[in-house]
Amino acid sequence: MTKELMIASIGMSLFIICPRMAGMVHIISKNSNVSLYATALYGTIIAIPLVLVMVWVFSKSGALWGPQNAVWGALVFCVLTDILSALFMKEISIKAGVETIIIAIFVIIGVKVAPYVTGLFVR
């Protein structure tokens, strides 16, 4: 493994463990009686092919709409997975499903607001 691949992989792993993940763990623990460790393990295994699909969608949408717009294809895929998550969470409780959708909306808002706010501080 090259140094660049190791650094990029560590960076990716740290992005996966994010505030959004903590929010979802909180929703699951608050609304279910399942083991969080088992949920995290099985969820991680199920997520691996979904992450690869997201990367594939990112690369294909960049080829279609240009590199500056590649994130939107991946974001659409991720929002769809959030909606699916909300439907699954609804099986635990309707409140959990609604909270999941709200988290997805904040992610979309963050993607739009972050470049603007960054532009105010970094030139």
N, CA, C and O atoms as a MOPAC input file, in Angstrom:
PM7 MOZYME 1SCF
protein

 N      0.85400 1    -1.17600 1     0.00000 1
 C      0.00000 1     0.00000 1     0.00000 1
 C      0.89800 1     1.23700 1     0.00000 1
 O      1.83700 1     1.34500 1     0.78900 1
 N      0.58300 1     2.16700 1    -0.90700 1
 C      1.38700 1     3.38000 1    -0.98800 1
 C      1.02400 1     4.33700 1     0.14200 1
 O     -0.03300 1     4.22500 1     0.76200 1
 N      1.92300 1     5.27500 1     0.39100 1
 C      1.69500 1     6.26700 1     1.43500 1
 C      0.43100 1     7.07800 1     1.13500 1
 O     -0.36600 1     7.34700 1     2.03400 1
 N      0.25200 1     7.46400 1    -0.12400 1
 C     -0.91800 1     8.25700 1    -0.50400 1
 C     -2.20600 1     7.49200 1    -0.27800 1
 O     -3.18700 1     8.05100 1     0.21100 1
 N     -2.20900 1     6.19400 1    -0.63900 1
 C     -3.40300 1     5.37400 1    -0.44100 1
 C     -3.69900 1     5.21000 1     1.04900 1
 O     -4.86100 1     5.24600 1     1.45600 1
 N     -2.67200 1     5.03300 1     1.85500 1
 C     -2.86300 1     4.89400 1     3.30000 1
 C     -3.45900 1     6.16700 1     3.89000 1
 O     -4.40100 1     6.09600 1     4.67900 1
 N     -2.92500 1     7.33000 1     3.52000 1
 C     -3.43400 1     8.60500 1     4.03400 1
 C     -4.86900 1     8.82800 1     3.57000 1
 O     -5.72300 1     9.22400 1     4.36400 1
 N     -5.13900 1     8.57700 1     2.28700 1
 C     -6.49500 1     8.74800 1     1.76900 1
 C     -7.47000 1     7.78800 1     2.45200 1
 O     -8.59800 1     8.17500 1     2.75700 1
 N     -7.05900 1     6.56200 1     2.69300 1
 C     -7.92200 1     5.56600 1     3.33700 1
 C     -8.21000 1     5.93300 1     4.79100 1
 O     -9.33600 1     5.77400 1     5.26100 1
 N     -7.20100 1     6.42000 1     5.50000 1
 C     -7.41800 1     6.86000 1     6.88100 1
 C     -8.37500 1     8.04900 1     6.88700 1
 O     -9.28300 1     8.11500 1     7.71600 1
 N     -8.17100 1     8.98600 1     5.96300 1
 C     -9.08100 1    10.13100 1     5.85300 1
 C    -10.51100 1     9.69000 1     5.59000 1
 O    -11.44400 1    10.20600 1     6.20500 1
 N    -10.68900 1     8.74100 1     4.68400 1
 C    -12.02600 1     8.22300 1     4.38100 1
 C    -12.64700 1     7.57100 1     5.61200 1
 O    -13.82600 1     7.77900 1     5.90100 1
 N    -11.86100 1     6.78900 1     6.33000 1
 C    -12.40300 1     6.11900 1     7.52000 1
 C    -12.84100 1     7.13300 1     8.56900 1
 O    -13.83300 1     6.91100 1     9.26400 1
 N    -12.12300 1     8.23000 1     8.69200 1
 C    -12.49400 1     9.26100 1     9.66100 1
 C    -13.72300 1    10.04100 1     9.20400 1
 O    -14.49300 1    10.51800 1    10.03800 1
 N    -13.91800 1    10.17800 1     7.89400 1
 C    -15.13200 1    10.82600 1     7.39300 1
 C    -16.36300 1     9.96600 1     7.63400 1
 O    -17.44400 1    10.48200 1     7.91800 1
 N    -16.19600 1     8.65900 1     7.52000 1
 C    -17.33100 1     7.76400 1     7.73800 1
 C    -17.81800 1     7.87200 1     9.18100 1
 O    -19.02200 1     7.82600 1     9.43500 1
 N    -16.89500 1     8.01600 1    10.12100 1
 C    -17.26900 1     8.22400 1    11.52500 1
 C    -17.48100 1     9.72300 1    11.69600 1
 O    -16.53000 1    10.46600 1    11.94000 1
 N    -18.72500 1    10.16400 1    11.56800 1
 C    -19.02500 1    11.58500 1    11.53100 1
 C    -20.18900 1    11.90500 1    12.47200 1
 O    -20.82000 1    10.99200 1    13.00400 1
 N    -20.47700 1    13.18800 1    12.67900 1
 C    -21.60500 1    13.55200 1    13.54100 1
 C    -22.92700 1    12.93700 1    13.07400 1
 O    -23.78000 1    12.60000 1    13.89500 1
 N    -23.09500 1    12.79400 1    11.78100 1
 C    -24.31200 1    12.17800 1    11.25000 1
 C    -24.43600 1    10.73800 1    11.73900 1
 O    -25.52400 1    10.28400 1    12.09200 1
 N    -23.32000 1    10.03400 1    11.75400 1
 C    -23.30700 1     8.65200 1    12.24900 1
 C    -23.69200 1     8.62300 1    13.72600 1
 O    -24.46600 1     7.76400 1    14.14900 1
 N    -23.15600 1     9.55400 1    14.50800 1
 C    -23.50400 1     9.61100 1    15.93200 1
 C    -24.99600 1     9.87100 1    16.10900 1
 O    -25.63100 1     9.29900 1    16.99500 1
 N    -25.54800 1    10.72800 1    15.27000 1
 C    -26.98200 1    10.99900 1    15.32700 1
 C    -27.80900 1     9.75900 1    15.02000 1
 O    -28.82200 1     9.50900 1    15.67200 1
 N    -27.38500 1     8.99100 1    14.04100 1
 C    -28.11900 1     7.77800 1    13.68200 1
 C    -27.99900 1     6.73400 1    14.78400 1
 O    -28.97100 1     6.03800 1    15.07800 1
 N    -26.83100 1     6.61300 1    15.39700 1
 C    -26.66000 1     5.67200 1    16.51500 1
 C    -27.59000 1     6.06700 1    17.65800 1
 O    -28.20400 1     5.21400 1    18.29900 1
 N    -27.68200 1     7.37000 1    17.90200 1
 C    -28.57800 1     7.85400 1    18.95800 1
 C    -30.03200 1     7.48600 1    18.65500 1
 O    -30.75300 1     7.02800 1    19.54100 1
 N    -30.46100 1     7.68300 1    17.41500 1
 C    -31.83700 1     7.34900 1    17.02900 1
 C    -32.09300 1     5.85900 1    17.19500 1
 O    -33.13200 1     5.46100 1    17.72300 1
 N    -31.16100 1     5.03900 1    16.75000 1
 C    -31.33100 1     3.58600 1    16.86700 1
 C    -31.41100 1     3.17200 1    18.33000 1
 O    -32.29100 1     2.40100 1    18.71400 1
 N    -30.49200 1     3.68300 1    19.14600 1
 C    -30.47800 1     3.26800 1    20.55800 1
 C    -31.71000 1     3.76200 1    21.30200 1
 O    -32.22100 1     3.07400 1    22.18600 1
 N    -32.18500 1     4.94000 1    20.95300 1
 C    -33.33400 1     5.51900 1    21.63000 1
 C    -34.63300 1     4.78200 1    21.27800 1
 O    -35.55500 1     4.72800 1    22.09200 1
 N    -34.70400 1     4.22000 1    20.07700 1
 C    -35.96200 1     3.68500 1    19.58300 1
 C    -35.99300 1     2.17400 1    19.41400 1
 O    -36.95600 1     1.64000 1    18.86400 1
 N    -34.96500 1     1.47500 1    19.87000 1
 C    -34.97200 1     0.02600 1    19.68700 1
 C    -34.33100 1    -0.67600 1    20.87600 1
 O    -33.74700 1    -0.05000 1    21.76000 1
 N    -34.45800 1    -1.96200 1    20.86300 1
 C    -33.84000 1    -2.79200 1    21.90100 1
 C    -32.75700 1    -3.68000 1    21.29800 1
 O    -32.50000 1    -4.77100 1    21.80500 1
 N    -32.13100 1    -3.23000 1    20.23900 1
 C    -31.10900 1    -4.03900 1    19.57900 1
 C    -29.72600 1    -3.65400 1    20.07900 1
 O    -29.51600 1    -2.54700 1    20.57300 1
 N    -28.80000 1    -4.57100 1    19.94500 1
 C    -27.41300 1    -4.31200 1    20.31900 1
 C    -26.80000 1    -3.31800 1    19.33400 1
 O    -26.79800 1    -3.55700 1    18.12600 1
 N    -26.28500 1    -2.21700 1    19.84700 1
 C    -25.64200 1    -1.23700 1    18.97400 1
 C    -24.38200 1    -1.80600 1    18.33400 1
 O    -24.05600 1    -1.47000 1    17.19500 1
 N    -23.66900 1    -2.66900 1    19.06300 1
 C    -22.45200 1    -3.25800 1    18.50500 1
 C    -22.78500 1    -4.16700 1    17.32900 1
 O    -22.12300 1    -4.10900 1    16.29200 1
 N    -23.80700 1    -5.00700 1    17.48300 1
 C    -24.21400 1    -5.88800 1    16.38400 1
 C    -24.74300 1    -5.06200 1    15.21900 1
 O    -24.43700 1    -5.34500 1    14.06100 1
 N    -25.54000 1    -4.03700 1    15.52800 1
 C    -26.06700 1    -3.16700 1    14.47400 1
 C    -24.92600 1    -2.48600 1    13.72400 1
 O    -24.95000 1    -2.40600 1    12.49600 1
 N    -23.93100 1    -1.99800 1    14.45800 1
 C    -22.78600 1    -1.33800 1    13.81700 1
 C    -22.00200 1    -2.31600 1    12.95800 1
 O    -21.60000 1    -1.97500 1    11.84600 1
 N    -21.77900 1    -3.52700 1    13.45500 1
 C    -21.02100 1    -4.52200 1    12.69500 1
 C    -21.74800 1    -4.91400 1    11.41400 1
 O    -21.18600 1    -4.83300 1    10.32200 1
 N    -23.00200 1    -5.33800 1    11.55600 1
 C    -23.75200 1    -5.76400 1    10.36600 1
 C    -24.01200 1    -4.59100 1     9.42400 1
 O    -23.95800 1    -4.74500 1     8.20400 1
 N    -24.29100 1    -3.42700 1     9.99000 1
 C    -24.50100 1    -2.24200 1     9.15600 1
 C    -23.26600 1    -1.87600 1     8.35300 1
 O    -23.36700 1    -1.46100 1     7.19800 1
 N    -22.09600 1    -2.03200 1     8.96700 1
 C    -20.84300 1    -1.74800 1     8.26100 1
 C    -20.64300 1    -2.71700 1     7.10200 1
 O    -20.23600 1    -2.31500 1     6.01100 1
 N    -20.92700 1    -3.97300 1     7.33800 1
 C    -20.78100 1    -4.98600 1     6.28200 1
 C    -21.73500 1    -4.69200 1     5.12600 1
 O    -21.35300 1    -4.76900 1     3.95800 1
 N    -22.97900 1    -4.35500 1     5.46300 1
 C    -23.96400 1    -4.03700 1     4.42200 1
 C    -23.58100 1    -2.75700 1     3.68500 1
 O    -23.86400 1    -2.62700 1     2.49400 1
 N    -22.94100 1    -1.80800 1     4.37400 1
 C    -22.60100 1    -0.51600 1     3.78400 1
 C    -21.45600 1    -0.57400 1     2.78100 1
 O    -21.37100 1     0.28200 1     1.90000 1
 N    -20.57900 1    -1.56000 1     2.89400 1
 C    -19.40000 1    -1.59700 1     2.00700 1
 C    -19.79500 1    -1.53800 1     0.52800 1
 O    -19.26800 1    -0.69100 1    -0.19500 1
 N    -20.69600 1    -2.39900 1     0.04600 1
 C    -21.05800 1    -2.27500 1    -1.37700 1
 C    -21.78100 1    -0.95900 1    -1.68700 1
 O    -21.66900 1    -0.44900 1    -2.80200 1
 N    -22.51600 1    -0.40500 1    -0.72200 1
 C    -23.19700 1     0.86600 1    -0.96900 1
 C    -22.19700 1     2.01000 1    -1.12200 1
 O    -22.40400 1     2.90800 1    -1.93800 1
 N    -21.12100 1     1.98400 1    -0.34900 1
 C    -20.07400 1     3.00200 1    -0.49300 1
 C    -19.44200 1     2.89000 1    -1.88300 1
 O    -19.17700 1     3.90200 1    -2.53300 1
 N    -19.20600 1     1.67000 1    -2.32900 1
 C    -18.63500 1     1.47900 1    -3.66100 1
 C    -19.58800 1     1.95800 1    -4.75500 1
 O    -19.14300 1     2.53900 1    -5.74400 1
 N    -20.88300 1     1.72500 1    -4.59400 1
 C    -21.86700 1     2.23900 1    -5.55700 1
 C    -21.85700 1     3.76600 1    -5.54500 1
 O    -21.92500 1     4.38800 1    -6.60500 1
 N    -21.77400 1     4.37800 1    -4.36300 1
 C    -21.73000 1     5.83000 1    -4.27000 1
 C    -20.50900 1     6.38000 1    -5.02900 1
 O    -20.61900 1     7.37400 1    -5.74600 1
 N    -19.36500 1     5.74000 1    -4.86900 1
 C    -18.15500 1     6.17100 1    -5.56800 1
 C    -18.33900 1     6.01200 1    -7.07900 1
 O    -17.92600 1     6.87700 1    -7.85200 1
 N    -18.95500 1     4.91200 1    -7.49400 1
 C    -19.21800 1     4.68200 1    -8.91900 1
 C    -20.14600 1     5.77500 1    -9.45600 1
 O    -19.89800 1     6.32800 1   -10.52800 1
 N    -21.20900 1     6.08500 1    -8.71500 1
 C    -22.14200 1     7.13900 1    -9.14000 1
 C    -21.40300 1     8.47000 1    -9.21800 1
 O    -21.60300 1     9.23800 1   -10.15900 1
 N    -20.55200 1     8.74600 1    -8.23400 1
 C    -19.75400 1     9.98300 1    -8.24200 1
 C    -18.91600 1    10.07200 1    -9.50900 1
 O    -18.89400 1    11.10800 1   -10.17300 1
 N    -18.22500 1     8.98300 1    -9.84700 1
 C    -17.35400 1     9.01600 1   -11.03700 1
 C    -18.16800 1     9.14400 1   -12.31800 1
 O    -17.76000 1     9.84900 1   -13.24200 1
 N    -19.30700 1     8.47300 1   -12.38500 1
 C    -20.14100 1     8.54600 1   -13.59100 1
 C    -20.81100 1     9.90800 1   -13.73000 1
 O    -20.90100 1    10.43900 1   -14.83700 1
 N    -21.28200 1    10.48200 1   -12.62600 1
 C    -21.93000 1    11.79200 1   -12.72100 1
 C    -20.91100 1    12.87000 1   -13.05600 1
 O    -21.24800 1    13.85600 1   -13.71200 1
 N    -19.66600 1    12.69500 1   -12.61400 1
 C    -18.61300 1    13.62900 1   -13.00100 1
 C    -18.33900 1    13.56500 1   -14.48900 1
 O    -18.08800 1    14.59200 1   -15.12100 1
 N    -18.38600 1    12.36100 1   -15.06000 1
 C    -18.18000 1    12.20200 1   -16.50400 1
 C    -19.33900 1    12.81700 1   -17.28400 1
 O    -19.13700 1    13.37300 1   -18.36400 1
 N    -20.54700 1    12.71900 1   -16.74200 1
 C    -21.73000 1    13.24700 1   -17.42900 1
 C    -21.85000 1    14.75800 1   -17.32200 1
 O    -22.07700 1    15.44000 1   -18.32100 1
 N    -21.69700 1    15.28600 1   -16.09700 1
 C    -21.98600 1    16.69600 1   -15.85700 1
 C    -20.74800 1    17.52300 1   -15.55500 1
 O    -20.86400 1    18.71000 1   -15.25100 1
 N    -19.58800 1    16.93500 1   -15.63000 1
 C    -18.35300 1    17.65300 1   -15.32500 1
 C    -17.94800 1    17.45700 1   -13.87600 1
 O    -18.79900 1    17.26300 1   -13.00800 1
 N    -16.63900 1    17.50700 1   -13.61300 1
 C    -16.12300 1    17.22000 1   -12.27400 1
 C    -16.69600 1    18.12900 1   -11.18700 1
 O    -16.86800 1    17.69300 1   -10.04900 1
 N    -16.99200 1    19.38200 1   -11.52100 1
 C    -17.51700 1    20.30200 1   -10.51200 1
 C    -18.92000 1    19.91500 1   -10.05500 1
 O    -19.36200 1    20.36100 1    -8.99600 1
 N    -19.62400 1    19.10100 1   -10.82600 1
 C    -20.98200 1    18.69000 1   -10.47400 1
 C    -21.07500 1    17.22400 1   -10.05400 1
 O    -22.17300 1    16.72300 1    -9.80900 1
 N    -19.95100 1    16.53900 1    -9.96900 1
 C    -19.95400 1    15.10900 1    -9.65100 1
 C    -20.58400 1    14.82200 1    -8.30300 1
 O    -21.23900 1    13.79600 1    -8.12000 1
 N    -20.38400 1    15.73700 1    -7.35200 1
 C    -20.90300 1    15.50500 1    -6.00900 1
 C    -22.43200 1    15.40500 1    -6.00800 1
 O    -23.00100 1    14.74000 1    -5.14200 1
 N    -23.09600 1    16.04700 1    -6.95300 1
 C    -24.56600 1    16.03700 1    -6.93800 1
 C    -25.12900 1    14.65700 1    -7.25700 1
 O    -26.13900 1    14.25700 1    -6.67900 1
 N    -24.50200 1    13.93600 1    -8.15600 1
 C    -24.95000 1    12.56800 1    -8.42600 1
 C    -24.79800 1    11.68900 1    -7.20100 1
 O    -25.70200 1    10.92900 1    -6.85300 1
 N    -23.64800 1    11.79600 1    -6.54800 1
 C    -23.41400 1    11.01600 1    -5.33200 1
 C    -24.35600 1    11.46100 1    -4.21900 1
 O    -24.84100 1    10.63300 1    -3.44800 1
 N    -24.61500 1    12.74900 1    -4.13300 1
 C    -25.51800 1    13.25700 1    -3.10400 1
 C    -26.93800 1    12.74100 1    -3.32100 1
 O    -27.61800 1    12.38100 1    -2.36100 1
 N    -27.38600 1    12.70400 1    -4.56600 1
 C    -28.71500 1    12.15400 1    -4.86100 1
 C    -28.78400 1    10.69500 1    -4.40200 1
 O    -29.76100 1    10.28400 1    -3.77700 1
 N    -27.74800 1     9.92000 1    -4.71400 1
 C    -27.71100 1     8.52200 1    -4.27400 1
 C    -27.76100 1     8.44200 1    -2.74800 1
 O    -28.49100 1     7.62200 1    -2.19200 1
 N    -26.99000 1     9.28800 1    -2.07800 1
 C    -26.95100 1     9.25700 1    -0.61600 1
 C    -28.28200 1     9.67000 1    -0.00600 1
 O    -28.70100 1     9.10000 1     1.00100 1
 N    -28.94800 1    10.64400 1    -0.59500 1
 C    -30.25800 1    11.04400 1    -0.08800 1
 C    -31.25900 1     9.90400 1    -0.28100 1
 O    -32.10300 1     9.66300 1     0.58200 1
 N    -31.16400 1     9.20600 1    -1.40900 1
 C    -32.04300 1     8.04500 1    -1.61900 1
 C    -31.79200 1     6.98000 1    -0.55400 1
 O    -32.73700 1     6.37000 1    -0.05400 1
 N    -30.52700 1     6.75400 1    -0.20600 1
 C    -30.25400 1     5.77400 1     0.84700 1
 C    -30.75500 1     6.28200 1     2.19600 1
 O    -31.16200 1     5.48100 1     3.03800 1
 N    -30.73400 1     7.60000 1     2.41700 1
 C    -31.29700 1     8.15300 1     3.64600 1
 C    -32.80300 1     7.93600 1     3.70700 1
 O    -33.35300 1     7.61700 1     4.76100 1
 N    -33.46200 1     8.11200 1     2.56400 1
 C    -34.90500 1     7.88000 1     2.52600 1
 C    -35.20500 1     6.41400 1     2.80700 1
 O    -36.13600 1     6.09700 1     3.54800 1
 N    -34.41800 1     5.51900 1     2.21600 1
 C    -34.59200 1     4.09300 1     2.52100 1
 C    -34.35800 1     3.82900 1     4.00800 1
 O    -35.09000 1     3.06200 1     4.63300 1
 N    -33.33700 1     4.46700 1     4.56400 1
 C    -33.05800 1     4.31500 1     5.98500 1
 C    -34.25300 1     4.78200 1     6.81400 1
 O    -34.63800 1     4.13400 1     7.78700 1
 N    -34.83300 1     5.91400 1     6.41700 1
 C    -35.98900 1     6.42900 1     7.14900 1
 C    -37.14800 1     5.44600 1     7.08600 1
 O    -37.86900 1     5.26200 1     8.06600 1
 N    -37.32400 1     4.81400 1     5.92500 1
 C    -38.39800 1     3.81700 1     5.81600 1
 C    -38.13000 1     2.62900 1     6.72800 1
 O    -39.05100 1     2.11000 1     7.35900 1
 N    -36.88000 1     2.19800 1     6.80100 1
 C    -36.53800 1     1.11000 1     7.72100 1
 C    -36.69100 1     1.55400 1     9.17000 1
 O    -37.20100 1     0.79800 1     9.99800 1
 N    -36.25400 1     2.77800 1     9.48500 1
 C    -36.35700 1     3.28400 1    10.85400 1
 C    -37.82100 1     3.42300 1    11.25900 1
 O    -38.16700 1     3.26600 1    12.43000 1
 N    -38.68600 1     3.72100 1    10.27300 1
 C    -40.11100 1     3.84600 1    10.55800 1
 C    -40.66500 1     2.54700 1    11.13300 1
 O    -41.63400 1     2.55600 1    11.89300 1
 N    -40.04300 1     1.43400 1    10.76200 1
 C    -40.46500 1     0.15100 1    11.31700 1
 C    -40.18100 1     0.08500 1    12.81900 1
 O    -40.85800 1    -0.63000 1    13.55800 1
 N    -39.17200 1     0.83900 1    13.26000 1
 C    -38.87500 1     0.93900 1    14.68900 1
 C    -39.83900 1     1.94700 1    15.31500 1
 O    -40.49200 1     1.65600 1    16.31700 1
 N    -39.92000 1     3.13500 1    14.71000 1
 C    -40.89200 1     4.14100 1    15.14500 1
 C    -40.99200 1     5.21400 1    14.07400 1
 O    -40.01500 1     5.49100 1    13.37800 1
 N    -42.15600 1     5.81400 1    13.93900 1
 C    -42.34300 1     6.89000 1    12.96500 1
 C    -41.44800 1     8.07800 1    13.30900 1
 O    -40.95000 1     8.76000 1    12.41300 1
 N    -41.24300 1     8.32800 1    14.59900 1
 C    -40.37200 1     9.42400 1    15.02900 1
 C    -38.94500 1     9.20000 1    14.52800 1
 O    -38.28900 1    10.13800 1    14.07600 1
 N    -38.46900 1     7.96400 1    14.60900 1
 C    -37.11500 1     7.66000 1    14.12400 1
 C    -37.01500 1     7.91000 1    12.62400 1
 O    -36.00100 1     8.42200 1    12.15000 1
 N    -38.05100 1     7.55700 1    11.87700 1
 C    -38.04700 1     7.80300 1    10.43600 1
 C    -38.00500 1     9.28000 1    10.10600 1
 O    -37.25800 1     9.69700 1     9.22100 1
 N    -38.80500 1    10.08000 1    10.81100 1
 C    -38.82100 1    11.52300 1    10.58200 1
 C    -37.48000 1    12.13900 1    10.97200 1
 O    -36.96800 1    13.00100 1    10.25700 1
 N    -36.91000 1    11.71300 1    12.08700 1
 C    -35.59900 1    12.22900 1    12.50100 1
 C    -34.53900 1    11.90400 1    11.45200 1
 O    -33.66100 1    12.72800 1    11.19400 1
 N    -34.60400 1    10.73800 1    10.85300 1
 C    -33.65100 1    10.35800 1     9.81400 1
 C    -33.77100 1    11.28100 1     8.59800 1
 O    -32.75600 1    11.71000 1     8.04900 1
 N    -34.98500 1    11.58700 1     8.17900 1
 C    -35.19000 1    12.50300 1     7.05500 1
 C    -34.65800 1    13.89900 1     7.39400 1
 O    -34.05100 1    14.54800 1     6.54200 1
 N    -34.87700 1    14.36100 1     8.61400 1
 C    -34.38300 1    15.68200 1     9.02100 1
 C    -32.85700 1    15.72600 1     8.95500 1
 O    -32.28700 1    16.72000 1     8.50500 1
 N    -32.19700 1    14.66700 1     9.39400 1
 C    -30.73800 1    14.60500 1     9.30500 1
 C    -30.30200 1    14.68500 1     7.84000 1
 O    -29.33600 1    15.37900 1     7.52400 1
 N    -30.99900 1    13.98800 1     6.94800 1
 C    -30.67400 1    14.03200 1     5.51300 1
 C    -30.81900 1    15.44900 1     4.96100 1
 O    -30.00000 1    15.89000 1     4.15400 1
 N    -31.85100 1    16.15400 1     5.39000 1
 C    -32.05400 1    17.52800 1     4.91600 1
 C    -30.90300 1    18.42800 1     5.36400 1
 O    -30.44300 1    19.27300 1     4.59700 1
 N    -30.43700 1    18.25100 1     6.59500 1
 C    -29.31300 1    19.05200 1     7.07100 1
 C    -28.02500 1    18.74900 1     6.29900 1
 O    -27.19800 1    19.63800 1     6.09800 1
 N    -27.85900 1    17.50300 1     5.86900 1
 C    -26.68700 1    17.16700 1     5.04800 1
 C    -26.74200 1    17.94200 1     3.72900 1
 O    -25.73900 1    18.51200 1     3.30200 1
 N    -27.90800 1    17.96300 1     3.08900 1
 C    -28.05100 1    18.68500 1     1.82200 1
 C    -27.78800 1    20.17600 1     2.02900 1
 O    -27.08100 1    20.80100 1     1.23900 1
 N    -28.35300 1    20.73700 1     3.08400 1
 C    -28.13000 1    22.15500 1     3.38500 1
 C    -26.64100 1    22.41000 1     3.62100 1
 O    -26.09800 1    23.41100 1     3.15400 1
 N    -25.98100 1    21.50200 1     4.34800 1
 C    -24.55500 1    21.65800 1     4.62500 1
 C    -23.70800 1    21.67800 1     3.36700 1
 O    -22.74700 1    22.44200 1     3.27700 1
 N    -24.05400 1    20.84900 1     2.39700 1
 C    -23.30000 1    20.80900 1     1.14100 1
 C    -23.42200 1    22.14300 1     0.40200 1
 O    -22.46900 1    22.58700 1    -0.23900 1
 N    -24.57300 1    22.77200 1     0.48800 1
 C    -24.77000 1    24.06000 1    -0.18800 1
 C    -24.15500 1    25.22500 1     0.59300 1
 O    -23.59500 1    26.14500 1    -0.00200 1
 N    -24.25800 1    25.18600 1     1.92000 1
 C    -23.82000 1    26.31000 1     2.74200 1
 C    -22.30600 1    26.30400 1     2.97300 1
 O    -21.69200 1    27.36800 1     3.05500 1
 N    -21.70400 1    25.12200 1     3.07700 1
 C    -20.27400 1    25.02600 1     3.41500 1
 C    -19.37300 1    25.82900 1     2.47200 1
 O    -18.51300 1    26.56400 1     2.95800 1
 N    -19.53000 1    25.72300 1     1.14200 1
 C    -18.64700 1    26.51600 1     0.27000 1
 C    -18.83400 1    28.02600 1     0.46300 1
 O    -17.86700 1    28.78400 1     0.39600 1
 N    -20.06900 1    28.45800 1     0.70000 1
 C    -20.32500 1    29.88000 1     0.91300 1
 C    -19.63400 1    30.37900 1     2.18300 1
 O    -18.94500 1    31.39900 1     2.16600 1
 N    -19.82600 1    29.64900 1     3.27900 1
 C    -19.23700 1    30.04100 1     4.56400 1
 C    -17.71400 1    29.98600 1     4.47500 1
 O    -17.03100 1    30.87900 1     4.97700 1
 N    -17.18600 1    28.95900 1     3.85100 1
 C    -15.73200 1    28.83600 1     3.68600 1
 C    -15.19300 1    30.02700 1     2.90600 1
 O    -14.13400 1    30.56100 1     3.23500 1
 N    -15.92400 1    30.44700 1     1.86800 1
 C    -15.50400 1    31.60200 1     1.07100 1
 C    -15.42800 1    32.88700 1     1.87000 1
 O    -14.68100 1    33.79400 1     1.50600 1
 N    -16.18400 1    32.98200 1     2.94900 1
 C    -16.11500 1    34.15600 1     3.80600 1
 C    -14.81500 1    34.22700 1     4.61000 1
 O    -14.35500 1    35.30800 1     4.97600 1
 N    -14.23000 1    33.05100 1     4.87800 1
 C    -13.04100 1    32.99200 1     5.73100 1
 C    -11.75600 1    32.67800 1     4.97000 1
 O    -10.67700 1    33.11700 1     5.36800 1
 N    -11.86000 1    31.94400 1     3.91100 1
 C    -10.67200 1    31.52400 1     3.15600 1
 C    -10.77900 1    32.09900 1     1.74000 1
 O    -11.76100 1    31.86700 1     1.03500 1
 N     -9.79600 1    32.82000 1     1.35500 1
 C     -9.79600 1    33.43800 1     0.01800 1
 C     -8.81700 1    32.76300 1    -0.87900 1
 O     -8.67900 1    33.14600 1    -2.04100 1

